[in-house]
C-alpha cells in the first residue's frame, strides 16, 4: 500500500542528506555509464573485425598463381605459373565431391563508357558461381548464366556504384555500355556486402573476355567453396591437398610456398574464432569488473549511511517505530536513489555513445552500440546490490536498543 507519510520521511531524509544521496547516486550512475561505454567500444571492435571478413563466403578457398622459388625437375627458379581452363576442369574432376561452388577468373582494368560518362574499373571474366562465392545480391535484372558463358555473350552485370557513376539516378538495365571499345548489354545490377570497392566491379562471361583478349584460355585465379559438411580441420586439410595436387600438375617443388598461393577461409575462420573469443572474454571481464566495482562502492556507502543514521533510528524506535518499518524505510530510500541514478546513467551512457558514434567510427569502431536489454539487466543488478547493501546494515541497526542507538558516537 502507498504510505504518503513514509514517502515524506524518505524525501525529507534525502533533502537533509544531500551529499550522501549524491555520492550514492553518482556511484550507481557512473558504473552504468562506464559499463555502457566499455561495452559499446568492445562491440565496435567486434563489428569491425567481422566486417573485415564480410562480402566473401566463409567456406571459400582462393587459388592464385605466383612464381617458383625453387628449381625443380630441370625447370628454373622464378618461373611464372600460368593457370588455364584445364586447371579449372581438373579441379572439378579431382575434387568435385567436396566442392560446392567454383569459378575461374580472368580480370582486366578497362575503360567503361556510357555516352559522356566514363570510368576505369576492373572487369571480371568469371563463371556464374561467382555470385555465390562473393555473396552478390542482384538488385535489378539477373546474373550471368552458363548459357551466356557457352555462347560467349557480350553481356555484363555491373555494381551499384558503377551504375551510379555512369547513369546517375537512371537505371542501367538493358542499356549498352562500351568496355574497351566493345559494346556490352547490361543484364543486371548488383550490390555486395563487401562494401564500396566490391560494388565497382563488372562481371562478364569468362569465355567472352578470353576470346576478346588474345583468344586465350588463360585464367588468373580459381575460387571455390567447399561443402559445408566439412569440419574446420577437414577444410584446412582439403585446402592443403589442393595445393599439393596443383604442384604436381605444374611441376612445382613440394616445399615451394610461393608458386601457388592458397588462401583458405577455414584457416582464417579458425584465427577469427580465437580473436573473437578473446574479445568476448575481455568485454565480459571489463563489464563484470565494472559491476563489481559499482557494487562495492554502493555497499561501502550504504554501510556508512546506516551507521551515520544510528541515532536517528534510535529516536524513531523510542517514538514507537518498529524494526520492520525502519528497515522498510531505508530499503525504499535505497531503491528510489539507485533506480533514478541507474536510469540516469543508462540514458547518459546511451546518449553519449550515440553522440560519439561518428568519431569512434573514424577510428575503425564499426557501430559501437550496446543491447538495451543488457544495460537494463546491469542496472537491475546494481539496484539489487544496493538493496542488499542497504538491507543488511539496516537490519542490524534496527535491532539495536533505543538507548544504545542514542548513545552511539
C-alpha positions, 0 to 999 in steps of 0.5 A: 500500500502507498504510505504518503507519510513514509514517502515524506520521511524518505524525501525529507531524509534525502533533502537533509542528506544531500551529499550522501544521496549524491555520492550514492547516486553518482556511484550507481550512475557512473558504473552504468555509464562506464559499463555502457561505454566499455561495452559499446567500444568492445562491440565496435571492435567486434563489428569491425573485425567481422566486417573485415571478413564480410562480402566473401563466403566463409567456406571459400578457398582462393587459388592464385598463381605466383612464381617458383622459388625453387628449381625443380625437375630441370625447370628454373627458379622464378618461373611464372605459373600460368593457370588455364581452363584445364586447371579449372576442369581438373579441379572439378574432376579431382575434387568435385565431391567436396566442392560446392561452388567454383569459378575461374577468373580472368580480370582486366582494368578497362575503360567503361563508357556510357555516352559522356560518362566514363570510368576505369574499373576492373572487369571480371571474366568469371563463371556464374558461381561467382555470385555465390562465392562473393555473396552478390545480391542482384538488385535489378535484372539477373546474373550471368548464366552458363548459357551466356558463358557457352555462347560467349555473350557480350553481356555484363552485370555491373555494381551499384556504384558503377551504375551510379557513376555512369547513369546517375539516378537512371537505371542501367538495365538493358542499356549498352555500355562500351568496355574497351571499345566493345559494346556490352548489354547490361543484364543486371545490377548488383550490390555486395556486402563487401562494401564500396570497392566490391560494388565497382566491379563488372562481371562478364562471361569468362569465355567472352573476355578470353576470346576478346583478349588474345583468344586465350584460355588463360585464367588468373585465379580459381575460387571455390567453396567447399561443402559445408559438411566439412569440419574446420580441420577437414577444410584446412586439410582439403585446402592443403591437398589442393595445393599439393595436387596443383604442384604436381600438375605444374611441376612445382617443388613440394616445399615451394610456398610461393608458386601457388598461393592458397588462401583458405577461409577455414584457416582464417575462420579458425584465427577469427574464432580465437580473436573473437573469443578473446574479445568476448572474454575481455568485454565480459571481464571489463563489464563484470569488473565494472559491476563489481566495482559499482557494487562495492562502492554502493555497499561501502556507502550504504554501510556508512549511511546506516551507521551515520543514521544510528541515532536517528533510528534510535529516536524513531524506535523510542517514538514507537517505530518498529524494526520492520518499518525502519528497515522498510524505510531505508530499503525504499530510500535505497531503491528510489536513489539507485533506480533514478541514478541507474536510469540516469546513467543508462540514458547518459551512457546511451546518449553519449555513445550515440553522440560519439558514434561518428568519431569512434567510427573514424577510428575503425569502431564499426557501430559501437552500440550496446543491447538495451536489454543488457544495460537494463539487466546491469542496472537491475543488478546494481539496484539489487546490490544496493538493496542488499547493501542497504538491507543488511546494515539496516537490519542490524541497526534496527535491532539495536536498543533505543538507548544504545542507538542514542548513545552511539558516537 
